[in-house]
Amino acid sequence: EESAYTNMLIKCFEMSILPLPHGMKLNDFLCDLLSCRTSRLTKKLKHAKLGSRTYRGGMTMDKNVSNISNVIIHGGGIQRAQTLFLKTITPEWVRMELQFNISRMWRTHLAN
């Protein structure tokens, strides 16, 4: 479930449909959101080149990308993947801490 959630976030990052600041590195975004170290991500995603990929937000989206964005973000794709991922985390206090951190990160980026 963690892989599915991470892959969905990476796809949305690449499509520039997340509420993130322009120029944010994929590695920084995932480490902050998942509360983990860079070494853990690079071990799991060996060929992803996380440190060299930056967010290109603020670009004008065409109609197809806009529609996909609405389905993925508002249609529950990210939310569903996040919920399934969090259900796999034990113990409960770790799950609650991670859920709080994820919510805080989304609120922070949505507010900017």
N, C-alpha and C positions, 0 to 999 in steps of 0.2 A: 504493500500500500504506500510506503514511503516513496518508492520508485515512481509509482503512478502519479502521486502528488507532485513530486519534483519534476517529472517530465512535463506535466501540464503547466507548471509554473514557467519552465524553460520555454515551452512553445509560446505562451502568452507574452513572455519577455521578448522573444524574438519578433513577435508580431507587433510589438509596441502598443499593447492594449491594456497595460497595467498602469495604475496611478502612481508612477514612480518618477523621480526627477531625471531629466535628461543627463546622460553621462554616467549613471550609476553602473558599476560593474556587476555582472551576473553573480560572481563569487561573493561579493559583499551582500547582495540582496538575499541569496540563499542562506548564507551563514547567519545573517541577522534573523531571518524569518524562522529558520529551523534551530536556532540557538546551538550552533555547532562550530567546530573549528574548520579552517580551510583544509587541513590535512584529511579530515574525515570525508569531506566532499570530493576532494581530488582522488581519494582512494576508491570511492564508490562510482565516480564519474570520470574515469581515467582519460577518456579521449574527448571530453567536452570543452576543453580550453576555457575554463570558467573565468580565469583572470583576464583574458584578452577580449571578452565580449562585453560591450557596453550598451546601455539602453539608449535607444534612439527615439525617445518619446517626443511628443509635440509635433510630429509630422502629421500632415493631413492624411486621413485614412480614406481609401476609396469605399464605395458602398458595400462591396463584398466583405471586406475586412471589418467594417463597422457592424455588419450583421453577425459575423462570426464572433466578434467581441461581445455583443449583447447576449448571444447564446451561451458563450463560455462563462462570462462573469455573472451576468444577471440570471441566466438559466440554471445556475447551480452547479456547473461543471467543476469549478475550483472548490466551491463549498462542499460538494459531495466528496471529492477526492480528499479534501482536508479532513472531513468528518471520518471517513474510512481510515485514513492514516492515524488520526488521533485515537481511534478505538483500539489500535494495535499497541499503543504505548502502555507499559506497566513499569513501575507501580503508579497508582492513581495520582499521587502528588506530582510525579514527573509529568504526567499527561496534563494535569491542571496548570502547571507552570508553563508548559509549552503552549497550551491553548491561550493562556493569558498573554504570552509574548507575541503569538501570531496575531491576536486581536489588537494588541497595542501597535504592532507594526503596520497593520492595515489602516488603523485609525490615523496614525501619524502620516502616512503617505496620502490618504484621502483628504486630509485637512490641508495639505500643501498645494 
